[in-house]
């Protein structure tokens, strides 16, 4: 019988133009820290979230991401309270260089979320 190895950790890798700059941006977004031995990676100081790794590639971003991060700032909140948290966090991230996309208002199935783009144009959501 063949034994299947269980995955214990996940790393999310971003292709990018400026790995150190993008790593610093995402550290600010998530409260992560630059990994001591690798300035192109950031880690959760509590050891809970996945390691993020940023690798330089020659080509620029050309199409919409097929995978994106959801930054869960409004978990458990609804209505005006959720919208206020989304607005506050999106304003903080815009000050770091992010750009706002569409604000998707709750529709009875999904709660409100704010589409965003990081400093290299990668899409992510505040939800």
Backbone bond lengths (Angstrom), bond angles and torsions (degrees), N, CA, C in turn:
res aa  C-N    CA-C-N  psi(-1)  N-CA   C-N-CA  omega(-1)  CA-C   N-CA-C  phi
1 X - - - 1.440 - - 1.537 108.85 -
2 X 1.329 116.08 136.69 1.460 121.75 -179.63 1.519 109.57 -89.53
3 X 1.293 115.92 134.11 1.455 122.20 178.01 1.527 109.23 -87.98
4 X 1.321 117.33 136.14 1.464 122.42 178.02 1.521 107.62 -100.49
5 X 1.322 115.47 126.08 1.464 120.57 179.42 1.522 109.57 -79.00
6 X 1.311 116.28 129.97 1.460 120.30 177.91 1.525 110.24 -82.17
7 X 1.327 115.91 139.05 1.454 121.49 175.18 1.519 107.88 -77.59
8 X 1.290 116.79 129.16 1.462 121.68 -178.34 1.527 112.79 -108.78
9 X 1.328 116.64 -23.22 1.452 120.53 -179.06 1.517 109.60 -138.36
10 X 1.322 115.64 153.13 1.460 121.84 176.52 1.518 107.80 -127.48
11 X 1.321 115.92 137.44 1.457 122.22 171.81 1.516 107.19 -114.11
12 X 1.311 117.50 136.66 1.457 122.19 174.69 1.526 106.82 -103.48
13 X 1.338 116.52 124.73 1.462 121.88 -176.93 1.520 109.75 -109.67
14 X 1.319 115.48 131.69 1.460 122.64 177.75 1.526 108.83 -109.82
15 X 1.328 117.79 127.89 1.458 121.38 166.97 1.524 106.39 -79.60
16 X 1.334 117.29 136.36 1.462 118.82 -175.48 1.520 111.74 -159.31
17 X 1.326 115.63 173.23 1.461 122.27 178.80 1.529 111.68 -89.61
18 X 1.329 116.99 -37.54 1.469 121.71 -174.54 1.531 109.19 -130.99
19 X 1.329 117.65 85.58 1.462 121.45 -173.93 1.528 115.14 -56.79
20 X 1.319 118.22 -44.03 1.467 119.66 -177.40 1.522 111.53 -66.09
21 X 1.319 116.86 -41.26 1.468 120.67 179.58 1.528 110.41 -65.85
22 X 1.329 117.45 -43.89 1.461 120.34 -179.40 1.528 110.83 -67.92
23 X 1.327 117.44 -36.78 1.474 120.41 176.36 1.523 110.47 -61.63
24 X 1.327 116.95 -44.07 1.476 119.82 178.88 1.526 111.13 -62.92
25 X 1.340 117.27 -41.07 1.469 120.97 177.64 1.525 110.41 -57.44
26 X 1.352 116.69 -52.06 1.465 119.71 -176.59 1.525 112.49 -67.93
27 X 1.329 117.78 -28.83 1.469 119.44 173.14 1.523 109.87 -61.46
28 X 1.324 117.07 -43.07 1.473 121.38 178.12 1.522 111.37 -64.46
29 X 1.324 116.80 -41.94 1.467 120.47 -179.21 1.522 110.91 -61.59
30 X 1.329 116.24 -46.64 1.465 120.98 -169.49 1.518 115.26 -100.93
31 X 1.326 118.12 -5.51 1.458 119.58 -175.15 1.520 111.70 74.65
32 X 1.329 116.56 23.36 1.457 122.82 177.32 1.530 108.81 -84.13
33 X 1.330 116.06 176.13 1.456 121.95 176.07 1.529 108.40 -128.64
34 X 1.333 115.07 152.71 1.462 119.95 174.66 1.524 107.43 -64.83
35 X 1.305 115.84 135.25 1.461 120.09 178.29 1.533 108.71 -65.26
36 X 1.323 117.98 131.07 1.473 120.18 -173.72 1.525 115.28 -53.73
37 X 1.309 118.76 -36.46 1.457 121.08 -176.35 1.524 113.90 -99.43
38 X 1.337 117.10 4.24 1.469 119.41 -176.11 1.520 109.66 -152.05
39 X 1.328 117.16 103.77 1.471 120.94 -177.44 1.519 112.74 -72.72
40 X 1.331 118.07 -2.42 1.460 121.39 178.04 1.525 111.54 -105.05
41 X 1.325 116.34 18.03 1.467 120.89 178.27 1.508 108.77 -138.10
42 X 1.323 116.25 148.67 1.453 119.85 173.44 1.517 109.18 -131.38
43 X 1.316 113.37 150.13 1.459 120.33 -174.32 1.524 110.41 -133.48
44 X 1.302 114.57 154.25 1.458 122.30 175.16 1.530 107.83 -73.09
45 X 1.333 118.11 120.35 1.470 119.15 -178.49 1.530 112.87 -63.08
46 X 1.343 117.00 -18.69 1.468 120.85 178.00 1.527 112.28 -90.29
47 X 1.344 116.29 -5.29 1.454 120.14 178.46 1.512 114.91 73.62
48 X 1.335 117.80 16.73 1.465 121.33 -176.78 1.526 112.54 -96.84
49 X 1.320 117.09 -49.53 1.465 121.49 -175.97 1.512 112.19 -79.52
50 X 1.327 116.50 167.43 1.465 120.26 -179.04 1.533 112.11 -71.88
51 X 1.316 115.82 153.85 1.456 122.35 172.60 1.528 107.11 -72.27
52 X 1.326 116.96 138.54 1.457 121.96 175.03 1.522 107.79 -108.82
53 X 1.322 116.17 129.69 1.457 121.58 -179.13 1.522 108.52 -121.91
54 X 1.328 116.03 137.41 1.457 122.26 -175.84 1.522 108.54 -120.06
55 X 1.337 115.59 116.73 1.463 120.01 -177.38 1.516 110.22 -115.80
56 X 1.321 114.47 134.69 1.458 120.33 -179.31 1.524 110.02 -74.77
57 X 1.324 114.72 133.91 1.465 121.78 174.81 1.528 108.06 -129.55
58 X 1.322 117.94 153.85 1.467 120.01 -176.21 1.528 114.22 -74.65
59 X 1.319 117.26 -29.64 1.465 119.42 -176.29 1.530 110.52 -89.16
60 X 1.337 115.24 150.98 1.459 121.05 177.11 1.514 111.29 -84.21
61 X 1.311 116.07 170.32 1.465 122.23 176.28 1.519 108.54 -67.26
62 X 1.327 117.01 130.63 1.465 120.06 -174.84 1.528 113.52 -117.38
63 X 1.310 118.79 -28.40 1.467 121.29 -176.03 1.527 109.86 -138.22
64 X 1.322 114.64 172.96 1.463 121.28 178.19 1.525 110.04 -61.57
65 X 1.337 115.46 141.66 1.464 120.77 176.72 1.519 110.18 -58.34
66 X 1.313 117.37 142.22 1.464 121.96 172.16 1.534 110.30 -87.42
67 X 1.315 116.49 -21.59 1.465 123.33 176.73 1.520 106.15 -131.74
68 X 1.315 116.71 141.75 1.461 119.60 176.32 1.517 109.85 -143.80
69 X 1.319 116.23 162.89 1.454 121.92 176.32 1.518 109.46 -89.06
70 X 1.316 116.12 141.87 1.461 122.86 168.34 1.518 106.66 -105.81
71 X 1.315 117.16 119.15 1.453 122.38 178.17 1.527 105.64 -94.09
72 X 1.315 116.64 109.74 1.465 123.76 -167.22 1.533 111.99 -86.60
73 X 1.307 116.93 75.88 1.466 121.06 -178.03 1.524 113.34 -90.94
74 X 1.331 117.15 -17.50 1.462 120.07 -174.87 1.514 114.26 -113.63
75 X 1.324 117.44 17.25 1.460 120.97 -176.83 1.520 110.89 -53.92
76 X 1.327 115.81 127.08 1.461 121.74 178.04 1.517 114.81 85.21
77 X 1.323 117.57 -7.62 1.465 120.95 -179.51 1.518 109.78 -98.57
78 X 1.336 116.67 149.40 1.460 122.24 178.39 1.526 109.61 -135.74
79 X 1.319 114.36 165.62 1.465 121.07 172.75 1.514 113.85 58.48
80 X 1.353 114.77 -141.23 1.461 121.84 -175.40 1.526 112.10 -62.21
81 X 1.320 117.77 -34.15 1.466 120.63 179.39 1.536 110.54 -63.97
82 X 1.320 116.07 -43.38 1.472 120.37 178.60 1.529 110.28 -65.40
83 X 1.330 117.19 -45.39 1.466 120.77 179.78 1.529 111.45 -59.88
84 X 1.337 117.42 -37.95 1.462 120.91 179.21 1.529 110.92 -65.21
85 X 1.328 117.34 -40.73 1.463 120.97 178.63 1.531 110.11 -67.16
86 X 1.337 117.06 -42.65 1.467 120.41 177.77 1.525 110.87 -61.05
87 X 1.327 117.07 -42.28 1.460 121.68 179.86 1.520 110.95 -64.57
88 X 1.312 117.22 -45.84 1.457 121.49 -179.04 1.529 111.12 -61.81
89 X 1.325 116.60 -46.61 1.467 120.32 -178.58 1.525 111.28 -69.53
90 X 1.324 117.79 -38.70 1.467 118.42 179.14 1.525 110.53 -66.49
91 X 1.319 118.41 -35.43 1.465 121.03 176.25 1.529 110.54 -64.02
92 X 1.320 117.53 -40.89 1.468 121.23 177.71 1.530 110.45 -61.73
93 X 1.322 116.50 -43.02 1.461 120.49 -177.13 1.528 112.09 -73.12
94 X 1.327 117.70 -33.86 1.467 120.72 174.90 1.533 109.22 -61.56
95 X 1.325 117.11 -38.89 1.466 120.73 177.48 1.527 111.81 -63.59
96 X 1.344 117.30 -24.29 1.466 121.95 177.04 1.521 112.49 -86.34
97 X 1.343 117.15 -7.15 1.454 121.02 178.98 1.513 115.05 115.76
98 X 1.334 118.48 -2.10 1.463 121.56 177.17 1.526 109.72 -71.68
99 X 1.313 116.00 165.99 1.463 121.55 176.66 1.523 108.69 -125.90
100 X 1.312 115.44 141.78 1.463 120.37 177.06 1.519 110.41 -79.33
101 X 1.319 114.73 144.68 1.450 122.00 168.93 1.520 107.37 -110.42
102 X 1.310 116.33 -146.14 1.461 121.39 -179.47 1.519 111.38 -72.76
103 X 1.326 115.61 142.79 1.462 122.12 168.86 1.522 105.92 -93.33
104 X 1.308 116.64 119.12 1.461 121.72 178.92 1.518 108.69 -97.53
105 X 1.322 115.92 116.01 1.462 122.02 -176.84 1.529 110.18 -83.98
106 X 1.324 116.44 144.00 1.464 121.86 179.55 1.521 110.14 -48.59
107 X 1.337 115.58 138.88 1.464 120.37 -175.73 1.531 113.46 -123.08
108 X 1.310 117.70 14.71 1.456 120.52 -178.52 1.519 112.58 94.25
109 X 1.332 116.95 -18.80 1.468 122.03 176.51 1.523 109.39 -113.10
110 X 1.330 115.96 -49.98 1.467 122.32 -179.62 1.519 110.08 -110.41
111 X 1.325 115.61 145.65 1.460 120.71 174.69 1.536 109.39 -76.98
112 X 1.303 116.40 166.74 1.465 121.54 178.97 1.523 110.75 -63.17
113 X 1.336 115.50 146.61 1.462 120.71 172.62 1.529 108.56 -148.93
114 X 1.319 114.82 156.56 1.461 121.91 -179.17 1.522 108.64 -112.30
115 X 1.322 117.26 118.40 1.463 120.75 174.49 1.523 108.38 -76.53
116 X 1.333 115.51 140.65 1.461 122.02 -177.48 1.523 109.27 -138.49
117 X 1.343 115.49 166.83 1.466 122.81 171.25 1.521 107.84 -132.04
118 X 1.332 116.52 136.87 1.464 119.68 178.54 1.525 110.25 -77.02
119 X 1.312 117.24 -172.48 1.469 121.11 -173.01 1.516 113.81 -69.54
120 X 1.340 117.77 -10.34 1.471 120.57 174.67 1.525 111.79 -113.28
121 X 1.336 116.10 10.98 1.465 120.12 175.47 1.508 115.69 90.62
122 X 1.339 118.36 4.18 1.470 120.66 177.70 1.525 109.99 -72.17
123 X 1.326 115.91 130.55 1.455 120.76 -178.94 1.530 110.93 -74.50
124 X 1.325 115.29 143.34 1.457 122.23 169.29 1.515 107.85 -151.65
125 X 1.312 117.12 166.96 1.458 121.50 -178.42 1.525 110.61 -121.10
126 X 1.316 115.01 142.45 1.459 120.76 164.23 1.509 104.64 -96.73
127 X 1.312 116.64 121.34 1.475 118.71 178.67 1.494 111.62 -138.84
